[in-house]
Amino acid sequence: MRLAVQSYDGPIAMLPVAQLYVRGVPDLSPPEGKDLLQVLWCPFDHPIMPRTLLFWRSAAAVTDILDTPPEPPAVQFNGYLPEPCVLEPEQITEYPDHLELSEELREQLKQWSVPQAAEEDMDPDTYYDCVLSNAPGWKVGGWPAWNSTDPSPRPCSECGTGMEVLMTVATFEEGDDAGNSWSPHPHPGAGPYPGHRGYNATGVQIGSGYRQHLFVCPAEPEHPHIELMT
């Protein structure tokens, strides 16, 4: 496998990005009769990030497994070639980005954040987003972060239902707060990778360090999904 430095016109094998079972992620909300989600992507920009494909399957029906999955002859960036990782899902609670809140609630949160931020020597204007909203790292469900763009309507192209986050592919696993409030249990404050806070375990890089959100229709998960970099 090599980095593509010129245009490549041949076929490109899709790369596996994530494989999630409902038994490990009970809030996955798959279509009826499915208990497995496989996420693949093309390791080239379409136009600014990899294009993903979602496959909802029944794990019991997956019997013909390849010993050696196909690899693409080229990738656009090293950051589009995920490193193999074993997941240990942990369920958490997070809240919407401040940009999705009313002006009144934003002001209340700002006032509440002043003494809280002072205890951790943080900016009260960013305390809520860093500590309570938008958990960093790879995740299923939750709320999208709006670091590089403003919130916008995301209706399903098939039925018009408002789409929700299925999964977030992130460059970094840790947040920006000094207290490491999002560090995985049972190692609070230590970070998931000792000595390297914010470490990129998967090797994936979205843009210059962003996140790629995959949105699906909650009424019918097999309707076309959308992608958004933030």
N, CA, C and O of each residue as an XYZ file, in Angstrom:
920
protein
N       0.843     -1.189      0.000
C       0.000      0.000      0.000
C       0.880      1.240      0.000
O       1.905      1.262      0.681
N       0.497      2.290     -0.761
C       1.312      3.496     -0.849
C       0.416      4.726     -0.834
O      -0.774      4.654     -1.140
N       1.010      5.844     -0.473
C       0.284      7.107     -0.543
C       0.120      7.518     -2.000
O       1.044      7.372     -2.801
N      -1.037      8.023     -2.334
C      -1.276      8.476     -3.704
C      -0.765      9.899     -3.864
O      -1.246     10.814     -3.196
N       0.201     10.086     -4.743
C       0.723     11.425     -5.000
C       0.256     11.923     -6.358
O       0.425     13.098     -6.684
N      -0.338     11.024     -7.159
C      -0.934     11.388     -8.422
C      -2.337     10.787     -8.468
O      -2.694      9.959     -7.629
N      -3.123     11.208     -9.449
C      -4.475     10.670     -9.558
C      -4.418      9.173     -9.834
O      -3.548      8.691    -10.559
N      -5.364      8.450     -9.243
C      -5.415      7.005     -9.414
C      -6.780      6.648     -9.968
O      -7.802      7.001     -9.381
N      -6.806      5.944    -11.106
C      -8.063      5.678    -11.801
C      -8.571      4.256    -11.627
O      -9.648      3.936    -12.130
N      -7.835      3.388    -10.931
C      -8.258      2.008    -10.767
C      -9.271      1.838     -9.651
O      -9.625      2.813     -8.989
N      -9.744      0.620     -9.430
C     -10.705      0.352     -8.346
C     -10.051      0.517     -6.979
O      -8.867      0.227     -6.805
N     -10.835      0.984     -6.018
C     -10.347      1.208     -4.653
C     -11.178      0.372     -3.689
O     -12.398      0.522     -3.625
N     -10.531     -0.493     -2.952
C     -11.237     -1.271     -1.930
C     -11.601     -0.365     -0.759
O     -10.791      0.450     -0.318
N     -12.812     -0.515     -0.267
C     -13.236      0.241      0.902
C     -12.539     -0.317      2.142
O     -12.344     -1.526      2.265
N     -12.168      0.577      3.056
C     -11.476      0.180      4.282
C     -12.460      0.067      5.452
O     -13.361      0.897      5.576
N     -12.302     -0.941      6.304
C     -13.147     -1.025      7.500
C     -12.779      0.063      8.501
O     -11.604      0.294      8.786
N     -13.796      0.719      9.023
C     -13.601      1.803      9.988
C     -14.094      1.384     11.376
O     -13.436      1.656     12.380
N     -15.242      0.727     11.427
C     -15.787      0.294     12.719
C     -16.725     -0.881     12.517
O     -17.401     -0.978     11.494
N     -16.762     -1.765     13.487
C     -17.716     -2.869     13.530
C     -18.318     -2.896     14.920
O     -17.620     -3.129     15.906
N     -19.626     -2.654     14.993
C     -20.292     -2.488     16.279
C     -21.447     -3.468     16.401
O     -22.265     -3.603     15.490
N     -21.503     -4.153     17.542
C     -22.582     -5.086     17.835
C     -23.547     -4.444     18.834
O     -23.132     -3.708     19.730
N     -24.822     -4.731     18.669
C     -25.820     -4.208     19.602
C     -25.555     -4.721     21.009
O     -25.832     -4.015     21.979
N     -25.027     -5.924     21.143
C     -24.740     -6.460     22.477
C     -23.687     -5.623     23.216
O     -23.662     -5.606     24.447
N     -22.824     -4.934     22.472
C     -21.820     -4.080     23.084
C     -22.220     -2.623     23.140
O     -21.746     -1.866     23.987
N     -23.113     -2.229     22.213
C     -23.591     -0.842     22.153
C     -25.119     -0.895     22.083
O     -25.683     -0.750     20.999
N     -25.799     -1.099     23.216
C     -27.249     -1.335     23.208
C     -28.075     -0.175     22.681
O     -29.225     -0.380     22.294
N     -27.530      1.037     22.652
C     -28.282      2.192     22.148
C     -28.076      2.416     20.654
O     -28.385      3.490     20.138
N     -27.560      1.417     19.964
C     -27.252      1.578     18.548
C     -28.498      1.776     17.691
O     -28.419      2.445     16.661
N     -29.647      1.218     18.079
C     -30.926      1.360     17.369
C     -30.837      0.925     15.906
O     -30.991      1.756     15.011
N     -30.591     -0.358     15.648
C     -30.489     -0.847     14.284
C     -31.865     -1.077     13.664
O     -32.869     -1.032     14.375
N     -31.934     -1.321     12.358
C     -33.200     -1.727     11.743
C     -33.648     -3.069     12.320
O     -32.836     -3.808     12.876
N     -34.926     -3.381     12.190
C     -35.458     -4.622     12.727
C     -34.740     -5.832     12.131
O     -34.546     -5.920     10.919
N     -34.355     -6.748     12.989
C     -33.702     -7.961     12.547
C     -32.204     -7.840     12.366
O     -31.550     -8.810     11.982
N     -31.644     -6.663     12.635
C     -30.201     -6.455     12.487
C     -29.579     -6.188     13.858
O     -30.183     -5.536     14.710
N     -28.374     -6.696     14.056
C     -27.686     -6.482     15.331
C     -26.212     -6.160     15.146
O     -25.426     -6.256     16.089
N     -25.842     -5.781     13.942
C     -24.440     -5.508     13.630
C     -24.357     -4.351     12.649
O     -25.068     -4.318     11.645
N     -23.477     -3.402     12.952
C     -23.213     -2.287     12.045
C     -21.761     -2.340     11.616
O     -20.857     -2.411     12.448
N     -21.548     -2.306     10.315
C     -20.197     -2.226      9.755
C     -20.070     -0.921      8.988
O     -20.888     -0.622      8.118
N     -19.048     -0.147      9.312
C     -18.794      1.141      8.674
C     -17.512      1.023      7.853
O     -16.462      0.650      8.375
N     -17.609      1.339      6.580
C     -16.459      1.325      5.686
C     -16.311      2.704      5.063
O     -17.268      3.475      5.002
N     -15.085      3.013      4.596
C     -14.933      4.268      3.843
C     -13.893      4.119      2.743
O     -13.048      3.223      2.746
N     -14.006      5.050      1.801
C     -13.014      5.161      0.745
C     -11.898      6.067      1.249
O     -12.176      7.167      1.728
N     -10.626      5.628      1.154
C      -9.517      6.415      1.725
C      -9.082      7.590      0.859
O      -7.891      7.880      0.742
N     -10.063      8.268      0.249
C      -9.817      9.474     -0.546
C     -10.881     10.501     -0.209
O     -11.981     10.140      0.209
N     -10.568     11.774     -0.386
C     -11.517     12.839     -0.106
C     -12.662     12.832     -1.117
O     -12.455     12.669     -2.319
N     -13.903     13.019     -0.581
C     -15.116     13.130     -1.409
C     -16.010     14.236     -0.850
O     -16.982     13.872     -0.188
N     -15.806     15.505     -1.029
C     -14.592     16.103     -1.589
C     -13.562     16.495     -0.522
O     -12.402     16.756     -0.840
N     -14.011     16.536      0.792
C     -13.073     17.012      1.819
C     -12.836     15.979      2.920
O     -12.092     16.242      3.864
N     -13.460     14.814      2.806
C     -13.283     13.759      3.804
C     -13.666     12.432      3.164
O     -14.298     12.423      2.107
N     -13.301     11.313      3.778
C     -13.636     10.018      3.196
C     -15.147      9.805      3.099
O     -15.899     10.212      3.985
N     -15.574      9.172      2.031
C     -16.986      8.821      1.883
C     -17.241      7.490      2.568
O     -16.502      6.529      2.352
N     -18.279      7.424      3.390
C     -18.565      6.217      4.172
C     -19.742      5.435      3.601
O     -20.613      5.981      2.925
N     -19.736      4.137      3.895
C     -20.863      3.249      3.610
C     -21.238      2.554      4.909
O     -20.367      2.153      5.681
N     -22.547      2.412      5.149
C     -23.048      1.747      6.341
C     -23.711      0.436      5.946
O     -24.526      0.396      5.024
N     -23.361     -0.625      6.643
C     -23.964     -1.926      6.391
C     -24.562     -2.453      7.690
O     -23.840     -2.788      8.629
N     -25.908     -2.521      7.729
C     -26.602     -3.107      8.867
C     -26.821     -4.586      8.564
O     -27.389     -4.928      7.526
N     -26.375     -5.465      9.464
C     -26.425     -6.884      9.177
C     -26.860     -7.674     10.405
O     -26.888     -7.159     11.523
N     -27.194     -8.927     10.168
C     -27.426     -9.873     11.252
C     -26.137    -10.634     11.472
O     -25.622    -11.268     10.551
N     -25.608    -10.576     12.693
C     -24.325    -11.221     12.973
C     -24.380    -12.718     12.690
O     -23.394    -13.305     12.245
N     -25.533    -13.336     12.947
C     -25.655    -14.771     12.731
C     -25.538    -15.143     11.262
O     -25.188    -16.274     10.926
N     -25.835    -14.183     10.385
C     -25.795    -14.449      8.945
C     -24.406    -14.227      8.351
O     -24.178    -14.534      7.181
N     -23.484    -13.701      9.140
C     -22.130    -13.451      8.647
C     -21.301    -14.701      8.910
O     -20.782    -14.900     10.009
N     -21.186    -15.528      7.897
C     -20.484    -16.808      8.059
C     -19.263    -16.934      7.155
O     -18.305    -17.622      7.508
N     -19.283    -16.290      6.011
C     -18.170    -16.401      5.057
C     -17.214    -15.232      5.289
O     -17.325    -14.192      4.639
N     -16.274    -15.410      6.218
C     -15.376    -14.328      6.617
C     -14.035    -14.476      5.914
O     -13.442    -15.555      5.924
N     -13.559    -13.407      5.309
C     -12.283    -13.427      4.607
C     -11.124    -13.458      5.598
O     -11.112    -12.703      6.571
N     -10.159    -14.329      5.351
C      -8.961    -14.364      6.183
C      -8.119    -13.107      5.985
O      -7.509    -12.602      6.926
N      -8.095    -12.612      4.752
C      -7.326    -11.416      4.419
C      -8.227    -10.445      3.658
O      -8.407    -10.594      2.449
N      -8.797     -9.449      4.349
C      -9.659     -8.473      3.660
C      -8.882     -7.743      2.575
O      -7.675     -7.545      2.711
N      -9.552     -7.342      1.503
C      -8.865     -6.612      0.426
C      -8.366     -5.256      0.903
O      -9.019     -4.602      1.715
N      -7.221     -4.837      0.405
C      -6.662     -3.534      0.736
C      -6.612     -2.681     -0.523
O      -6.400     -3.204     -1.617
N      -6.803     -1.386     -0.382
C      -6.704     -0.506     -1.556
C      -5.257     -0.390     -1.999
O      -4.356     -0.459     -1.163
N      -5.009     -0.216     -3.290
C      -3.637     -0.064     -3.772
C      -3.022      1.273     -3.386
O      -1.808      1.453     -3.481
N      -3.859      2.215     -2.951
C      -3.361      3.547     -2.590
C      -4.333      4.200     -1.629
O      -5.525      3.894     -1.647
N      -3.836      5.100     -0.786
C      -4.669      5.939      0.069
C      -4.196      7.379     -0.111
O      -3.029      7.626     -0.417
N      -5.105      8.316      0.080
C      -4.733      9.710     -0.125
C      -3.855     10.235      1.003
O      -2.894     10.966      0.764
N      -4.196      9.849      2.258
C      -3.428     10.285      3.416
C      -3.254      9.101      4.370
O      -4.106      8.215      4.431
N      -2.155      9.095      5.108
C      -1.963      8.066      6.133
C      -3.097      8.079      7.146
O      -3.461      7.035      7.688
N      -3.662      9.265      7.406
C      -4.739      9.403      8.379
C      -6.046      8.782      7.946
O      -7.004      8.771      8.719
N      -6.113      8.262      6.731
C      -7.317      7.575      6.265
C      -7.170      6.060      6.352
O      -8.014      5.315      5.854
N      -6.093      5.613      6.987
C      -5.849      4.187      7.171
C      -5.912      3.874      8.665
O      -4.899      3.997      9.354
N      -7.085      3.470      9.189
C      -7.227      3.264     10.637
C      -6.334      2.138     11.162
O      -6.139      1.114     10.506
N      -5.802      2.360     12.359
C      -5.073      1.313     13.059
C      -6.076      0.395     13.756
O      -7.065      0.888     14.299
N      -5.860     -0.908     13.760
C      -6.788     -1.823     14.446
C      -6.873     -1.503     15.935
O      -5.852     -1.298     16.591
N      -8.086     -1.462     16.462
C      -8.305     -1.177     17.882
C      -9.421     -2.076     18.401
O     -10.334     -2.442     17.661
N      -9.336     -2.427     19.678
C     -10.397     -3.158     20.352
C     -11.170     -2.167     21.210
O     -10.578     -1.403     21.972
N     -12.490     -2.181     21.086
C     -13.321     -1.218     21.795
C     -13.732     -1.722     23.169
O     -13.967     -2.914     23.365
N     -13.814     -0.794     24.118
C     -14.388     -1.048     25.431
C     -15.435      0.039     25.662
O     -15.148      1.035     26.325
N     -16.649     -0.138     25.125
C     -17.666      0.929     25.192
C     -18.005      1.332     26.617
O     -18.103      0.498     27.517
N     -18.177      2.617     26.793
C     -18.589      3.172     28.090
C     -19.706      4.167     27.831
O     -19.545      5.094     27.037
N     -20.837      3.980     28.496
C     -21.975      4.867     28.294
C     -21.825      6.113     29.157
O     -21.531      6.026     30.349
N     -22.032      7.270     28.543
C     -21.899      8.549     29.240
C     -23.107      9.428     28.918
O     -23.935      9.077     28.076
N     -23.198     10.557     29.587
C     -24.230     11.559     29.312
C     -23.550     12.844     28.880
O     -22.655     13.341     29.564
N     -23.969     13.377     27.756
C     -23.463     14.673     27.297
C     -24.648     15.545     26.899
O     -25.788     15.080     26.859
N     -24.368     16.819     26.604
C     -25.430     17.785     26.344
C     -25.152     18.533     25.041
O     -24.023     18.528     24.550
N     -26.177     19.175     24.480
C     -25.995     19.865     23.192
C     -24.936     20.958     23.255
O     -24.709     21.563     24.302
N     -24.305     21.195     22.138
C     -23.389     22.318     21.983
C     -24.112     23.610     22.341
O     -25.318     23.726     22.123
N     -23.383     24.585     22.893
C     -24.037     25.824     23.316
C     -24.730     26.536     22.156
O     -25.672     27.298     22.370
N     -24.264     26.290     20.927
C     -24.878     26.939     19.769
C     -26.277     26.400     19.473
O     -27.032     27.019     18.723
N     -26.623     25.262     20.051
C     -27.960     24.697     19.856
C     -28.914     25.076     20.979
O     -30.064     24.638     20.992
N     -28.441     25.892     21.925
C     -29.265     26.309     23.046
C     -29.834     27.702     22.808
O     -29.316     28.459     21.986
N     -30.908     28.039     23.533
C     -31.493     29.374     23.435
C     -30.560     30.401     24.059
O     -29.699     30.061     24.871
N     -30.737     31.642     23.680
C     -29.914     32.719     24.238
C     -30.083     32.794     25.752
O     -29.120     33.032     26.481
N     -31.308     32.592     26.217
C     -31.568     32.646     27.659
C     -30.795     31.553     28.387
O     -30.175     31.810     29.419
N     -30.831     30.340     27.855
C     -30.135     29.243     28.510
C     -28.623     29.417     28.423
O     -27.900     29.035     29.343
N     -28.152     29.982     27.340
C     -26.709     30.248     27.223
C     -26.244     31.203     28.314
O     -25.187     31.007     28.915
N     -27.040     32.235     28.563
C     -26.668     33.213     29.579
C     -26.690     32.573     30.968
O     -25.816     32.849     31.789
N     -27.680     31.724     31.234
C     -27.741     31.040     32.524
C     -26.519     30.145     32.716
O     -25.929     30.107     33.796
N     -26.152     29.434     31.670
C     -24.984     28.556     31.752
C     -23.700     29.354     31.957
O     -22.803     28.927     32.684
N     -23.620     30.510     31.314
C     -22.429     31.344     31.463
C     -22.260     31.787     32.912
O     -21.157     31.752     33.460
N     -23.374     32.208     33.530
C     -23.310     32.637     34.924
C     -22.968     31.458     35.840
O     -22.177     31.601     36.772
N     -23.562     30.307     35.574
C     -23.290     29.124     36.384
C     -21.841     28.665     36.236
O     -21.253     28.132     37.177
N     -21.271     28.874     35.048
C     -19.926     28.386     34.757
C     -18.826     29.183     35.437
O     -17.718     28.675     35.607
N     -19.107     30.426     35.831
C     -18.050     31.283     36.390
C     -17.374     30.637     37.604
O     -16.154     30.471     37.583
N     -18.111     30.264     38.665
C     -17.416     29.651     39.810
C     -16.877     28.259     39.487
O     -15.839     27.855     40.011
N     -17.585     27.523     38.622
C     -17.116     26.183     38.258
C     -15.777     26.258     37.516
O     -14.851     25.496     37.794
N     -15.698     27.202     36.562
C     -14.473     27.344     35.775
C     -13.318     27.845     36.632
O     -12.166     27.465     36.417
N     -13.628     28.697     37.604
C     -12.574     29.234     38.462
C     -11.882     28.122     39.249
O     -10.673     28.173     39.470
N     -12.649     27.123     39.667
C     -12.069     26.014     40.425
C     -11.064     25.218     39.598
O     -10.124     24.641     40.145
N     -11.263     25.186     38.273
C     -10.371     24.418     37.399
C      -9.480     25.331     36.556
O      -8.800     24.871     35.639
N      -9.489     26.631     36.876
C      -8.668     27.604     36.160
C      -8.957     27.550     34.661
O      -8.041     27.464     33.843
N     -10.243     27.602     34.315
C     -10.672     27.553     32.922
C     -11.464     28.794     32.563
O     -11.918     29.528     33.441
N     -11.628     29.024     31.275
C     -12.409     30.146     30.765
C     -13.889     29.820     30.915
O     -14.341     28.810     30.377
N     -14.668     30.648     31.636
C     -16.097     30.350     31.814
C     -16.867     30.330     30.497
O     -17.908     29.681     30.399
N     -16.363     31.038     29.481
C     -17.049     31.068     28.188
C     -16.963     29.738     27.453
O     -17.796     29.454     26.593
N     -15.970     28.921     27.777
C     -15.801     27.639     27.092
C     -15.965     26.444     28.036
O     -15.863     25.294     27.608
N     -16.217     26.719     29.318
C     -16.288     25.642     30.312
C     -17.370     24.622     29.969
O     -17.124     23.417     30.018
N     -18.552     25.092     29.626
C     -19.670     24.176     29.343
C     -19.334     23.237     28.193
O     -19.523     22.027     28.312
N     -18.841     23.772     27.087
C     -18.548     22.932     25.933
C     -17.421     21.948     26.206
O     -17.449     20.822     25.709
N     -16.437     22.356     26.981
C     -15.298     21.487     27.264
C     -15.618     20.373     28.250
O     -15.132     19.251     28.106
N     -16.439     20.684     29.256
C     -16.617     19.765     30.379
C     -17.937     18.991     30.332
O     -17.995     17.850     30.791
N     -18.984     19.587     29.792
C     -20.304     18.943     29.830
C     -20.861     18.578     28.460
O     -21.630     17.624     28.339
N     -20.487     19.314     27.446
C     -21.056     19.112     26.116
C     -20.034     18.487     25.185
O     -18.835     18.740     25.300
N     -20.528     17.656     24.246
C     -19.680     17.123     23.179
C     -18.460     16.366     23.693
O     -17.337     16.865     23.621
N     -18.681     15.182     24.203
C     -17.562     14.342     24.609
C     -16.620     14.144     23.428
O     -17.073     13.855     22.321
N     -15.319     14.294     23.647
C     -14.364     14.121     22.554
C     -14.185     12.649     22.203
O     -14.664     11.773     22.923
N     -13.512     12.383     21.122
C     -13.194     11.017     20.740
C     -14.275     10.355     19.903
O     -15.305     10.952     19.590
N     -14.009      9.098     19.549
C     -14.970      8.302     18.783
C     -16.154      7.975     19.675
O     -15.978      7.652     20.850
N     -17.358      8.056     19.127
C     -18.533      7.767     19.944
C     -19.704      7.384     19.045
O     -19.709      7.664     17.846
N     -20.691      6.740     19.653
C     -21.948      6.392     18.998
C     -23.046      7.205     19.655
O     -23.153      7.244     20.881
N     -23.863      7.853     18.836
C     -24.945      8.670     19.370
C     -24.433      9.997     19.914
O     -23.396     10.504     19.486
N     -25.175     10.544     20.858
C     -24.771     11.821     21.443
C     -25.113     13.005     20.563
O     -25.989     12.934     19.701
N     -24.398     14.099     20.801
C     -24.648     15.355     20.106
C     -23.450     15.734     19.238
O     -22.312     15.398     19.568
N     -23.700     16.426     18.137
C     -22.580     16.876     17.300
C     -21.896     18.093     17.900
O     -22.516     18.887     18.606
N     -20.614     18.227     17.610
C     -19.869     19.425     17.995
C     -19.943     20.418     16.839
O     -19.999     20.024     15.674
N     -19.943     21.699     17.168
C     -19.995     22.726     16.120
C     -18.775     23.627     16.262
O     -18.894     24.825     16.522
N     -17.606     23.030     16.087
C     -16.358     23.772     16.239
C     -16.043     24.647     15.037
O     -15.481     25.730     15.191
N     -16.398     24.192     13.844
C     -15.978     24.904     12.634
C     -17.130     25.376     11.768
O     -16.906     25.978     10.718
N     -18.361     25.114     12.189
C     -19.521     25.566     11.430
C     -20.703     25.725     12.376
O     -20.680     25.208     13.493
N     -21.725     26.428     11.940
C     -22.909     26.635     12.770
C     -23.907     25.490     12.560
O     -23.896     24.840     11.515
N     -24.765     25.247     13.550
C     -25.793     24.217     13.382
C     -26.701     24.530     12.202
O     -26.961     25.693     11.892
N     -27.177     23.481     11.553
C     -28.070     23.652     10.416
C     -29.036     22.482     10.369
O     -28.718     21.410     10.883
N     -30.221     22.657      9.760
C     -31.184     21.552      9.666
C     -30.591     20.385      8.876
O     -29.852     20.579      7.911
N     -30.932     19.167      9.309
C     -30.419     17.970      8.650
C     -31.572     16.999      8.410
O     -31.632     15.949      9.050
N     -32.495     17.333      7.493
C     -33.628     16.442      7.238
C     -33.220     15.232      6.402
O     -32.313     15.313      5.573
N     -33.894     14.122      6.628
C     -33.673     12.922      5.829
C     -34.136     13.185      4.402
O     -35.217     13.733      4.188
N     -33.324     12.797      3.430
C     -33.659     13.036      2.028
C     -34.828     12.187      1.555
O     -35.435     12.489      0.527
N     -35.157     11.118      2.300
C     -36.243     10.221      1.897
C     -37.581     10.588      2.530
O     -38.615     10.548      1.863
N     -37.568     10.947      3.825
C     -38.837     11.165      4.521
C     -38.930     12.502      5.242
O     -39.994     12.849      5.755
N     -37.827     13.264      5.292
C     -37.858     14.577      5.913
C     -37.665     14.580      7.415
O     -37.628     15.650      8.021
N     -37.540     13.418      8.036
C     -37.306     13.346      9.483
C     -35.950     13.961      9.831
O     -34.975     13.766      9.105
N     -35.889     14.697     10.931
C     -34.622     15.266     11.366
C     -33.618     14.174     11.686
O     -33.919     13.252     12.443
N     -32.428     14.272     11.115
C     -31.432     13.219     11.290
C     -30.659     13.406     12.589
O     -30.507     14.524     13.080
N     -30.175     12.298     13.137
C     -29.446     12.304     14.400
C     -28.073     11.666     14.216
O     -27.843     10.914     13.269
N     -27.165     11.981     15.141
C     -25.813     11.434     15.048
C     -25.843      9.930     15.292
O     -26.330      9.470     16.325
N     -25.326      9.179     14.349
C     -25.127      7.745     14.535
C     -23.766      7.486     15.162
O     -23.635      6.709     16.107
N     -22.748      8.160     14.611
C     -21.381      7.869     15.025
C     -20.498      9.064     14.719
O     -20.731      9.791     13.753
N     -19.494      9.260     15.538
C     -18.503     10.309     15.323
C     -17.129      9.669     15.199
O     -16.703      8.904     16.064
N     -16.448      9.995     14.115
C     -15.065      9.575     13.902
C     -14.193     10.775     14.246
O     -14.269     11.803     13.574
N     -13.379     10.662     15.266
C     -12.632     11.814     15.767
C     -11.128     11.633     15.610
O     -10.612     10.515     15.613
N     -10.445     12.752     15.473
C      -8.988     12.708     15.393
C      -8.378     12.443     16.764
O      -7.436     11.659     16.885
N      -8.912     13.094     17.800
C      -8.340     12.967     19.141
C      -9.346     12.376     20.117
O     -10.557     12.513     19.941
N      -8.827     11.717     21.149
C      -9.672     11.056     22.131
C      -9.915     11.884     23.381
O     -10.873     11.619     24.108
N      -9.085     12.872     23.652
C      -9.233     13.677     24.860
C      -9.693     15.088     24.524
O      -9.555     15.553     23.393
N     -10.247     15.764     25.538
C     -10.742     17.114     25.354
C      -9.720     18.159     25.742
O      -8.529     17.871     25.862
N     -10.203     19.389     25.939
C      -9.320     20.522     26.206
C      -9.335     20.968     27.667
O      -8.652     21.932     28.014
N     -10.095     20.292     28.532
C     -10.166     20.759     29.903
C      -9.030     20.162     30.728
O      -8.646     19.006     30.547
N      -8.503     20.978     31.638
C      -7.348     20.579     32.437
C      -7.658     19.401     33.343
O      -6.756     18.654     33.723
N      -8.941     19.226     33.695
C      -9.305     18.144     34.597
C      -9.525     16.814     33.913
O      -9.852     15.824     34.567
N      -9.349     16.781     32.586
C      -9.577     15.536     31.837
C     -10.929     14.925     32.196
O     -11.014     13.740     32.517
N     -11.977     15.730     32.143
C     -13.284     15.272     32.601
C     -13.851     14.132     31.765
O     -14.733     13.408     32.228
N     -13.359     13.964     30.543
C     -13.881     12.902     29.683
C     -12.975     11.676     29.663
O     -13.168     10.797     28.824
N     -11.995     11.588     30.556
C     -11.124     10.422     30.581
C     -11.947      9.161     30.874
O     -12.825      9.183     31.736
N     -11.668      8.073     30.169
C     -12.468      6.857     30.347
C     -12.366      6.288     31.762
O     -11.309      6.355     32.390
N     -13.446      5.740     32.248
C     -13.463      5.001     33.505
C     -12.701      3.696     33.294
O     -12.848      3.109     32.222
N     -11.899      3.198     34.233
C     -11.733      3.639     35.620
C     -10.434      4.398     35.852
O      -9.790      4.219     36.886
N     -10.047      5.232     34.916
C      -8.794      5.959     35.063
C      -9.017      7.467     34.955
O      -8.427      8.110     34.087
N      -9.851      8.039     35.812
C     -10.123      9.474     35.711
C      -8.863     10.300     35.898
O      -8.071     10.063     36.810
N      -8.693     11.280     35.011
C      -7.557     12.191     35.125
C      -6.291     11.692     34.478
O      -5.361     12.470     34.266
N      -6.230     10.411     34.155
C      -4.994      9.872     33.601
C      -4.962      9.935     32.088
O      -3.888      9.880     31.489
N      -6.144     10.051     31.449
C      -6.197      9.982     29.997
C      -6.127      8.531     29.565
O      -5.598      7.694     30.297
N      -6.650      8.217     28.392
C      -6.684      6.819     27.967
C      -5.330      6.267     27.585
O      -5.149      5.050     27.541
N      -4.360      7.152     27.304
C      -3.048      6.710     26.865
C      -1.998      7.429     27.693
O      -1.653      8.573     27.395
N      -1.479      6.771     28.739
C      -0.591      7.429     29.704
C       0.547      8.182     29.034
O       1.212      7.668     28.134
N       0.755      9.408     29.492
C       1.865     10.211     29.004
C       1.608     10.908     27.688
O       2.483     11.614     27.185
N       0.432     10.726     27.117
C       0.175     11.340     25.820
C      -1.278     11.774     25.747
O      -2.073     11.173     25.025
N      -1.622     12.798     26.479
C      -2.990     13.283     26.547
C      -3.461     13.731     25.167
O      -2.736     14.425     24.454
N      -4.654     13.341     24.799
C      -5.185     13.686     23.499
C      -4.703     12.772     22.401
O      -4.832     13.091     21.219
N      -4.154     11.652     22.777
C      -3.511     10.753     21.830
C      -4.482     10.262     20.755
O      -5.681     10.110     20.994
N      -3.927     10.017     19.564
C      -4.688      9.536     18.429
C      -4.432      8.043     18.277
O      -3.539      7.643     17.530
N      -5.204      7.215     18.978
C      -4.950      5.772     18.993
C      -5.247      5.114     17.661
O      -4.567      4.165     17.272
N      -6.262      5.609     16.954
C      -6.674      4.969     15.711
C      -5.803      5.357     14.528
O      -5.842      4.707     13.483
N      -5.012      6.420     14.689
C      -4.210      6.908     13.574
C      -5.004      7.699     12.567
O      -4.447      8.168     11.574
N      -6.303      7.861     12.800
C      -7.166      8.581     11.858
C      -7.043     10.079     12.070
O      -7.015     10.551     13.207
N      -6.971     10.817     10.989
C      -6.980     12.278     11.062
C      -8.004     12.816     10.071
O      -7.922     12.571      8.867
N      -8.969     13.553     10.607
C     -10.004     14.176      9.785
C      -9.639     15.639      9.591
O      -9.608     16.405     10.554
N      -9.365     16.032      8.353
C      -8.925     17.394      8.078
C      -7.645     17.685      8.839
O      -6.709     16.885      8.824
N      -7.608     18.826      9.500
C      -6.426     19.204     10.272
C      -6.623     18.929     11.760
O      -5.983     19.553     12.605
N      -7.530     17.974     12.075
C      -7.764     17.588     13.466
C      -9.217     17.697     13.871
O      -9.524     17.974     15.030
N     -10.112     17.482     12.925
C     -11.541     17.662     13.179
C     -12.235     16.331     13.463
O     -11.591     15.322     13.749
N     -13.583     16.356     13.375
C     -14.409     15.172     13.582
C     -15.298     14.981     12.358
O     -15.703     15.951     11.717
N     -15.592     13.746     12.047
C     -16.520     13.424     10.972
C     -17.744     12.778     11.590
O     -17.679     11.654     12.089
N     -18.874     13.499     11.556
C     -20.129     12.992     12.107
C     -20.910     12.274     11.012
O     -21.005     12.762      9.886
N     -21.461     11.124     11.345
C     -22.362     10.396     10.451
C     -23.772     10.507     11.014
O     -24.038     10.076     12.136
N     -24.671     11.084     10.230
C     -26.053     11.283     10.653
C     -26.959     10.282      9.939
O     -26.804     10.037      8.742
N     -27.909      9.704     10.685
C     -28.871      8.778     10.091
C     -30.288      9.197     10.457
O     -30.516      9.984     11.376
N     -31.222      8.649      9.711
C     -32.634      8.897      9.965
C     -33.093      8.007     11.114
O     -32.979      6.786     11.009
N     -33.612      8.574     12.218
C     -34.051      7.741     13.350
C     -35.304      6.922     13.030
O     -35.570      5.907     13.674
N     -36.074      7.372     12.025
C     -37.271      6.630     11.638
C     -36.925      5.398     10.824
O     -37.603      4.374     10.916
N     -35.863      5.496     10.021
C     -35.435      4.383      9.182
C     -33.934      4.477      8.965
O     -33.485      5.184      8.063
N     -33.144      3.769      9.783
C     -31.680      3.901      9.716
C     -31.069      3.545      8.365
O     -29.943      3.948      8.074
N     -31.793      2.796      7.537
C     -31.246      2.418      6.242
C     -31.526      3.440      5.149
O     -31.126      3.240      4.002
N     -32.210      4.538      5.487
C     -32.305      5.653      4.548
C     -30.904      6.233      4.344
O     -30.044      6.040      5.204
N     -30.642      6.937      3.237
C     -29.289      7.490      2.990
C     -28.825      8.359      4.157
O     -29.569      9.206      4.649
N     -27.600      8.139      4.585
C     -27.058      8.942      5.680
C     -26.283     10.128      5.109
O     -26.021     10.188      3.908
N     -25.922     11.066      5.973
C     -25.131     12.211      5.565
C     -23.899     12.316      6.465
O     -23.857     11.749      7.557
N     -22.902     13.052      5.984
C     -21.642     13.219      6.708
C     -21.370     14.712      6.872
O     -21.741     15.521      6.022
N     -20.730     15.052      7.958
C     -20.418     16.452      8.231
C     -19.137     16.545      9.029
O     -18.979     15.860     10.039
N     -18.218     17.391      8.581
C     -16.986     17.628      9.303
C     -17.139     18.867     10.185
O     -17.579     19.918      9.719
N     -16.770     18.735     11.468
C     -16.832     19.893     12.364
C     -15.581     19.934     13.224
O     -15.429     20.833     14.052
